[in-house]
Amino acid sequence: MGYGLGVFLLAVGLILALAVQDAIEAIDLTMIGWILCLAGLLVIALTAFQTNAKRRHTTTATTVDDQGRSATTQRHTETDPPAPPAI
């Protein structure tokens, strides 16, 4: 699942919804096209969300001193995407 699948579903859905004029008995091709468009947009949005979530990391460290007191620290880091290759 990725951007390619989302773009494919979106393209096929728009073709069925807007360009196909044929009619099949008991099947509404326009409605199927719009459903595929929505599914494609959902796949694209979910892929973008997952890709962005992979770049965020949280590190938690707990330390205890000699008297039994504990301290917890959290560090949030975001990794940058790799730089594009030089031409």
Residue frames relative to the residue before (quaternion, step in Angstrom):
aa qw qx qy qz dx dy dz
M 1.0000 0.0000 0.0000 0.0000 0.00 0.00 0.00
G 0.2605 0.7639 -0.5554 0.2001 3.56 -0.82 0.90
Y 0.7818 -0.3176 0.2449 0.4774 3.47 -1.34 -0.33
G 0.6225 0.5695 -0.3436 0.4124 3.58 1.00 -0.77
L 0.6604 0.4919 -0.3055 0.4781 3.57 0.93 -0.89
G 0.6569 0.5201 -0.3144 0.4461 3.58 0.93 -0.84
V 0.6675 0.4836 -0.2985 0.4812 3.57 0.93 -0.89
F 0.6257 0.5351 -0.3373 0.4565 3.61 1.01 -0.77
L 0.6760 0.4818 -0.2990 0.4706 3.60 0.84 -0.95
L 0.6427 0.5239 -0.3207 0.4578 3.56 0.99 -0.81
A 0.6745 0.4953 -0.2988 0.4587 3.59 0.89 -0.92
V 0.6705 0.4799 -0.3062 0.4758 3.61 0.86 -0.91
G 0.6502 0.5246 -0.3194 0.4472 3.58 0.97 -0.80
L 0.6726 0.4795 -0.3080 0.4721 3.59 0.94 -0.82
I 0.6147 0.5307 -0.3532 0.4645 3.58 1.04 -0.67
L 0.6852 0.4691 -0.2955 0.4723 3.60 0.86 -0.90
A 0.7029 0.4850 -0.2843 0.4358 3.59 0.90 -0.87
L 0.8249 0.2911 -0.1214 0.4691 3.58 0.86 -0.89
A 0.7834 0.3815 -0.1909 0.4521 3.61 1.00 -0.68
V 0.6748 0.4923 -0.3123 0.4525 3.60 1.02 -0.62
Q 0.1632 -0.8071 0.5646 0.0557 3.56 -0.78 1.10
D 0.4909 0.6686 -0.4319 0.3542 3.60 1.25 -0.13
A 0.2327 -0.7559 0.5961 0.1385 3.52 -1.25 0.47
I 0.1331 -0.7479 0.6463 0.0718 3.51 -1.03 0.89
E 0.5193 -0.6661 0.4339 0.3137 3.55 -0.82 0.99
A 0.8529 0.1112 -0.1385 0.4910 3.57 -0.97 1.00
I 0.6904 0.3853 -0.2973 0.5352 3.63 1.23 0.29
D 0.2165 -0.7710 0.5887 0.1098 3.56 -0.76 1.06
L 0.2719 -0.8056 0.5067 0.1423 3.59 -0.14 1.29
T 0.6032 0.5569 -0.3620 0.4416 3.59 1.08 -0.61
M 0.6700 0.4850 -0.3011 0.4746 3.60 0.90 -0.86
I 0.6313 0.5143 -0.3363 0.4730 3.60 0.97 -0.79
G 0.6271 0.5444 -0.3275 0.4506 3.58 1.04 -0.76
W 0.6819 0.4723 -0.2932 0.4754 3.58 0.89 -0.89
I 0.6171 0.5295 -0.3469 0.4674 3.60 1.05 -0.67
L 0.6600 0.4936 -0.3092 0.4744 3.59 0.96 -0.83
C 0.6029 0.5480 -0.3523 0.4606 3.60 1.08 -0.67
L 0.6769 0.4827 -0.2919 0.4728 3.57 0.87 -0.92
A 0.6379 0.5147 -0.3272 0.4702 3.59 1.00 -0.77
G 0.6456 0.5195 -0.3178 0.4609 3.59 0.99 -0.79
L 0.6571 0.4943 -0.3104 0.4769 3.58 0.95 -0.82
L 0.6351 0.5261 -0.3255 0.4625 3.57 1.04 -0.76
V 0.6498 0.5071 -0.3163 0.4697 3.60 0.95 -0.84
I 0.6489 0.5092 -0.3200 0.4661 3.60 0.95 -0.83
A 0.6699 0.4942 -0.3015 0.4648 3.60 0.91 -0.89
L 0.6708 0.4904 -0.3070 0.4639 3.61 0.90 -0.84
T 0.6343 0.5196 -0.3306 0.4672 3.59 1.03 -0.74
A 0.6499 0.5037 -0.3168 0.4729 3.58 0.96 -0.82
F 0.6496 0.5175 -0.3162 0.4585 3.59 0.97 -0.83
Q 0.6756 0.4894 -0.2960 0.4653 3.59 0.90 -0.91
T 0.6464 0.5171 -0.3239 0.4580 3.58 0.95 -0.82
N 0.6751 0.4818 -0.2942 0.4748 3.58 0.96 -0.83
A 0.6511 0.5244 -0.3242 0.4427 3.60 0.99 -0.75
K 0.6182 0.5596 -0.3498 0.4270 3.61 1.07 -0.60
R 0.6712 0.5151 -0.2986 0.4417 3.59 1.14 -0.50
R 0.6634 0.4751 -0.3129 0.4861 3.62 1.22 -0.15
H 0.0123 -0.7984 0.6011 -0.0320 3.54 -0.86 0.99
T 0.1400 -0.7638 0.6249 0.0803 3.55 -1.13 0.73
T 0.1192 -0.7775 0.6162 0.0395 3.54 -0.88 1.04
T 0.0902 -0.7907 0.6052 0.0219 3.58 -0.83 1.02
A 0.0293 -0.7903 0.6119 -0.0149 3.55 -0.90 1.01
T 0.1125 -0.7786 0.6156 0.0463 3.57 -0.93 0.94
T 0.0727 -0.7913 0.6069 0.0144 3.56 -0.85 1.01
V 0.1716 -0.7647 0.6157 0.0820 3.56 -1.14 0.74
D 0.2835 -0.7681 0.5480 0.1712 3.59 -0.81 1.00
D 0.7590 -0.4032 0.2676 0.4356 3.57 -1.33 -0.01
Q 0.7007 0.4641 -0.2675 0.4713 3.60 1.10 -0.60
G 0.5996 -0.6066 0.3489 0.3883 3.59 1.23 0.16
R 0.4933 0.6355 -0.4501 0.3875 3.60 1.22 0.15
S 0.1777 -0.7917 0.5765 0.0963 3.54 -0.98 0.81
A 0.1241 -0.7605 0.6343 0.0623 3.52 -1.21 0.65
T 0.1470 -0.7854 0.5985 0.0577 3.54 -0.92 0.94
T 0.0500 -0.7834 0.6193 0.0143 3.54 -0.94 0.92
Q 0.1566 -0.7680 0.6151 0.0856 3.52 -1.13 0.73
R 0.0943 -0.7742 0.6244 0.0436 3.53 -1.08 0.81
H 0.1743 -0.7757 0.6025 0.0695 3.54 -0.82 1.08
T 0.0074 0.7938 -0.6074 0.0304 3.57 -0.82 0.99
E 0.1532 -0.7465 0.6395 0.1011 3.50 -1.22 0.61
T 0.2836 -0.7560 0.5660 0.1665 3.52 -0.82 0.99
D 0.4100 -0.7028 0.5287 0.2419 3.53 -1.01 0.85
P 0.5338 -0.5981 0.4662 0.3741 3.57 -1.09 0.54
P 0.5987 -0.5767 0.3959 0.3902 3.59 -1.08 0.53
A 0.5520 -0.6163 0.4522 0.3331 3.54 -1.14 0.69
P 0.5343 -0.6111 0.4576 0.3629 3.58 -1.06 0.61
P 0.5566 -0.6192 0.4223 0.3584 3.59 -1.04 0.65
A 0.4860 -0.6555 0.4963 0.2963 3.57 -1.10 0.75
I 0.3611 -0.7398 0.5280 0.2087 3.54 -1.00 0.80
